[in-house]
Amino acid sequence: MDEEDDGVIRTRGLTKRYRGGQLAVDGLDLTVPAGSVFGFLGPNGSGKTTTIRMLMGLVEPTSGTARVLGHPMPRSSRAVLPRVGALIEGPALYGFLTGRDNLLRYDAADPTADPRTRRTRVAAALERVGLTAAAGKKVKAYSLGMRQRLGLAAALLQPRDLLVLDEPTNGLDPQGMREIRSLVRELASDGTTVFLSSHLLDEIEQVCTHAAVMARGRLIAQGAVAELTAGARGRLVVTTPDTGEAARVLKEQGAGDVVVDEDRVTGEPPERDLAEVNAALVAAGVRVRGFGLERASLEDAFVALTGEGFDVAG
């Protein structure tokens, strides 16, 4: 069994149908390469959490198979789970205990953890997520971001081959989001494979090497982020003081979804030589200060794949 070839996570036809017939996950074929930061992307309700719960052996699939670290789940949970750090649906924490005591309790519950090095391990995990100064505070006084970071620290008490994070920046302020993102990058550079679910496109774009896109329980696309965005054309951007006239010319030239924003006019590029579009702008007396294509974002790719918008904010 070679994990590298097989992927750290591999599902084939993975399906979950709940009583009452609701299909939460429909025939999922997912391959997560070793060493990747893999973004699992989709709007809320698209089947991401159900998939993660099946991968972690918390929910039995209706049909299909899931392998994690080369072993079938949920059958091999006892062999696999000690090598996996998971943060699913918010960490289970004791509000009346301090951050440090929560981690000591987590560590003590791990039969493979050496009690003699427990305090050192806990101190290192707190340091890693930036909670050393708050370690002596009771968790009920923690902000949501601090709780997320403490949950991550619990997942990092032992070296892990795989880290599974379900919406890790949910409810965090921008600073907290940045901290979690840089932590994810750091963990990946240490060789841990990170599987991260999110409904935030820019989050996936900033930290992930690979991604899979879910909608209504089905997998729409998966692959390297660079390949997914390569399939979508970027937006045409014209910088000019004459935005009204530029917008009119772009529409005439066949550009779609033309948007004016201060001194920029953007649109979906028309199916023609862009040099002609530029010449038409100049001929109409538009003062063109900048003209070019912006790289396609994951959002552009998502829209191209699904034909529908993506709820980026919430």
VEXPA-851040 format. One record per residue: y, x, z of N, C-alpha, C in turn; residue in one letter. Coordinates in steps of 0.2 Angstrom, whole numbers, plus 5000, padded with zeros to 4 digits. Atoms other than C-alpha are relative to their C-alpha. Example, Ala and Ser with C-alpha at 12.3 -4.5 7.8 and 13.67 -1.06 7.14 Angstrom:
% residues 2
499450045000497850625039500650045000A 499449964999499550685036500549965003S 
//
This chain:
% residues 314
499450045000500050005000500650045000M 499449965001501650084994500649955001D 499550044999503150005002500650014995E 499549995005504350084990500049964994E 500150045006503650004975500049935001D 500050074999503349844983500649975003D 499450034997505049824991499949995007G 500050014993505449815009499849935002V 500150075000505449625007499849984993I 500250035007504449534993499749935001R 500350075000504149354991499849984993T 500250035006503249264978499949925001R 500150075000503449074975500149975007G 499950034993504049054993500449945000L 499750075000504348874996500049975007T 500050044993504848765012500249934998K 499850075000504748585011500049965007R 500050044993505248485027499749934999Y 500350075000504448325032500649954998R 499550055003505348185023500150034993G 500049985007505148285007500650054998G 499549955002506748395008499850074998Q 500249935002506548554998500550055002L 499549964997507448685008500050074996A 500049945004506848834998499449994995V 500450035005506048814981499850064995D 500449955005504848944973500450075000G 499649944999505849104979499650064998L 500349935001505349274971500650055001D 499549954998506349404980499750075001L 500249934998506249594980500650045002T 499549964996507249694992499850085000V 500249935001507249884987500150045007P 499949964994506950015001500750035000A 499449964999508650095007500649964997G 499450045003509749954999500349965006S 499750054996511049855007500049934996V 500250065004510449685001500449945002F 499650064999511649535000499649944998G 500450065002510849365001500649955000F 499450045000512249254995499949934998L 500150075002512449064994500449965004G 499650044996513548925000499549985006P 500450024995513048855017499549944998N 500450055002511548745015499650014994G 500349985007510848845000499250025002S 500649974998509248895010499950075002G 500049934998509749065016499650015007K 500250004993509349035035499249985000T 500750025000507648945031499650064997T 500449945003507149095020499950065005T 500049944995507649225034499549985005I 500550034994506649115047499350014997R 500649995003505149125035499850075000M 500249935000505249315033499950035007L 500149984993505349335052499449975003M 500650044997503849225055500149955004G 499850054995504849095064499849934997L 500150075003504448955051499450024995V 500549995005502848935041500249984993E 499950035007503048925022499649944998P 500450065002502448765014499550034995T 500449975004501748875000500350074998S 499849935002501949054992499950055005G 500149944995501949225001500650045001T 499449964998503149335010499750075003A 500249934997502849525013500650035003R 499449964997503949625025499750075002V 500249934999503749815026499350004998L 500749995003502149795015499549955004G 500550044997501349665027500149934999H 499950085001501049475025500349975006P 499750044994502149365036499849934999M 499949984993501949275047499450035003P 500649974997500149345049500150065004R 499949944997500749515053500650015004S 499450004996502149475064500050065005S 500149954994501549585079500150074997R 500049945002501449735068500750024997A 499449995004503049705058500650005004V 499450014997504349645070500350055004L 499749944997504449795081500450054996P 499649965004505149885066500649974996R 499450045003506449755062500549985005V 499550024996508049725070500349944997G 499850065003508649545068500649975004A 499550034996510249455072500149934996L 500050075003509949265067500349955004I 499650064997511049115071500350025006E 499649984994512049215084499550035005G 500449974995511349325097499849955006P 500150044993510449245113500250055005A 499849964995511449315127500149965006L 499950034994511649285145500750015002Y 499349994999513449245149500250035007G 499949974993513249285168499950075001F 500149934999512749455165500550044996L 499649965004513749605158499750024994T 500349985006513549675141499550055001G 500549954998512649825148499349975002R 500650034997511449715158499649964995D 500450045006511049605143499650054996N 500349965004510549755134499450035004L 500549984996509549825148499449955000L 500550055000508649665149499649994993R 500450005007508249665130499550065000Y 500449945001507649835131499350005004D 500550004995506549805146499449954997A 500450055003505749655136499650034994A 500349965005505149785123499450045002D 500649964997503349845127500050074998P 500049945003503649995116500550055003T 499449964998505250055125499850045006A 500149954994505150205137500549985006D 499550024994505950145154500450065002P 499649944997506450325158500650014996R 499449985004507650335143500449944999T 499750065001508250155144500850005000R 499250004999510050185151500350044994R 499749965005510350325138500049964993T 500050045006509750205124500549955000R 499550054999510850065130500750034999V 499349975001512350175131500150024993A 499949985007512050245113500149944996A 499950065004511950065106500749975002A 499350024999513550015115500550044997L 499549955003514450165109500049994992E 500050005007513850135091500349934998R 499750065002514549955091500750005003V 499350004997516150005100500149965006G 499950044994515849915116499950035007L 500149964994515750055128500549985006T 499450024996517450005136499949935004A 500150064998516849825138499349995003A 500750014998515049855144499949975007A 500050024993515449815162500349935001G 499750074999516249645158499449954999K 500550055001515249485159500149974993K 500050025007514749415142500449944999V 499650065001515549245145500750014999K 499349985002517249335144500150034994A 499949965006516849415128500249954994Y 499850045006517649355111499449994996S 500550015005516549295097499850064997L 500149935003516749465089499650045004G 500449964995516149555104499349985001M 500750024999514649445106499650024994R 500449985006514149475088499850085000Q 500149934999514349665091499550015005R 500549994994513249655107499349984997L 500650025003511949555097499750064995G 500249955004511949695084499850065004L 500249954996511849825098499349995002A 500750024998510249735104499550024994A 500449995006509549745086499950084999A 500049935002509949935086499750045006L 500249964994509149985103499450054998L 500549965003507650055093500150024993Q 499949995008507650145076499649954997P 500350055003507250015064500050024992R 500049995007506650015046500449954996D 499750055003507449855042500449965005L 499550034996508949765049500149934996L 499950065003509049575045500649965004V 499450024997510849505048500249934997L 499950075003511149315046500849995001D 499350024999513049285043500350055005E 499849964994513549435054500750005001P 499350004999515349415052500349935001T 499850064999515449235055500549995006N 499550014994516949185066500450065002G 499649944998517649365066500750004997L 499349995003519449415064499950064995D 500049955005519849535050499850075002P 500149944997519749685061499250005002Q 500750004998518049635068499550004994G 500350005006517449605050499950074997M 500049935003517949785045499550045004R 500449964996517049855060499349994999E 500750015002515449765056499850034993I 500149975006515549815038499950075000R 500149935000515749995042499450025003S 500649994996514349985054499450004995L 500550015004513249915041499950064995V 500049945004513750055029499750065003R 500349944996513350185042499350005001E 500750014999511650115046499650014993L 500349995007511250115027499950074999A 500049935001511750295026499550045004S 500649974995510450335040499349984997D 500650015004509150265028499749935002G 500250074998508950085036500149954994T 499850055004508749945024500349945003T 499650064996509949805028500049944995V 500050075004509649625022500549965004F 499450044997511249525025500249944996L 499850065003511549345022500749985001S 499350014999513349285019500249944995S 499750055005514349145010500650034998H 499449975002515749265008499950054994L 500149965005515749344991500350075001L 499749934999516949484995499750045005D 500449964995515949535010499450034996E 500549985003514449554999500250064995I 499849955004515449644986500250075003E 499849934997516149774998499550045003Q 500549964997514549825007499450004997V 500750005002513049784997499950044993C 500249975007512149884983499649954996T 500450055004511049734978500249935003H 499950064998511149554979499649954997A 500450065003510249384976500549945002A 499550065000511249224973499549945000V 500350064999510549064980500449944999M 499750065000511048884976499549945001A 500450064999510248724982499250025001R 500749984999508648814988499750044994G 500349975006508348904971500450075000R 499749945001508649084967500350004993L 499750005007509849104952500050064997I 500049945003509949284950499950055006A 500049944995509649454959500050064996Q 500049945003509849634955500650045004G 499549954998511049784958500749964999A 499350045000512849714962500450024993V 499649975007513549824947499749964994A 500350035006512249744935500249925000E 499850075000512649564941500749994998L 499350015002514549584939500150024992T 499949985007514249674922499949954995A 500150065004513649514915500649954999G 499550055000515249424918500650044997A 499349975003516949464908500550005006R 499550004995518349514919500649964998G 499450045002520049424919500550054996R 499449975003521449474907500650005004L 499450004996522949524916500650034996V 499449985003524749534909500550015005V 499449994996526149604919500650004996T 499450015004527849544913500549965004T 499550044997529549474919500049934996P 500050065004529249334905499449965001D 500750034999527849244913499949934997T 500150065003528149074906499850004993G 500249995007528149134888499450034999E 500649975001526749244891499449955001A 500650054999525649104898499949964994A 500050055006526148994883499650044994R 500449965005525549134871499350015001V 500749994998523949174880499649934999L 500450075001523448984879499949994993K 500150015007523848984861499550054997E 500549955003522749144858499349985003Q 500750024998521349054866499850025007G 500249984993521349114884499949945004A 500150064996520648994897500250025007G 499850004993521148954915500650055001D 499449965000522849034913500449995007V 499750014994523649064930500650055001V 499449964999525449134934500150015007V 500049984993525649234950500650055000D 499449955000527449314952500150034993E 499949975007527549444938499350014996D 500649995003525749424933499749944997R 500450065003524849304921499350034999V 500749995001522949304921499749944997T 500450055003521649214911499450034998G 500649985003519949214904500150034993E 499949975007519949334889499849964995P 500350045006519849244872499550044997P 500549975004518449284861500350034993E 499749975005519449394850500350075002R 499849934999520149574848500650005005D 499450014996521349594863500650044998L 499449965003522449714853500449944996A 499750055003522849554843500449965005E 499750044995523249454859500750045002V 499449964998524449604864500549994995N 499550005006525249604847500449935000A 499750075000525549414848500549995006A 499550004995526449434865500650044998L 499449965002527549574859500449964994V 499750045005527949464843500449955003A 499750064997528449324854500650025005A 499449984996529749434863499850015007G 500249994993528749454879500050075002V 499949934998529149614888499350025004R 500749984997527349684892500050065004V 500049944996527349804906499350025002R 500749984999525449804909499649954996G 500450045004524049734899499350035001F 500749974999522149754903499549955003G 500550044997520549684909499850025007L 500249984993520149674928499350005000E 500850005000518349714932499849935003R 500250074998517349554934499850015008A 500250004993517049514953499349965000S 500650044999515449434960500249934999L 499850075001516449274960499949984993E 500050015007516649284941499349994998D 500750005002514749324940499749935002A 500350064997514349174951500249944996F 499850065004515349054941499750004993V 500349995006514649124925499249985000A 500750014999512849104932499949925001L 500150064997513048934940500449944996T 499650055003514448854930500449965005G 499650034995515248804946500350055005E 499649954995516448874959499650015006G 500449984994515948954975500549995006F 499650014994516648904992500150075003D 499949934997517349084996500350005007V 499650004993518349035012499549985005A 500450024994517148935022499349984998G 
//
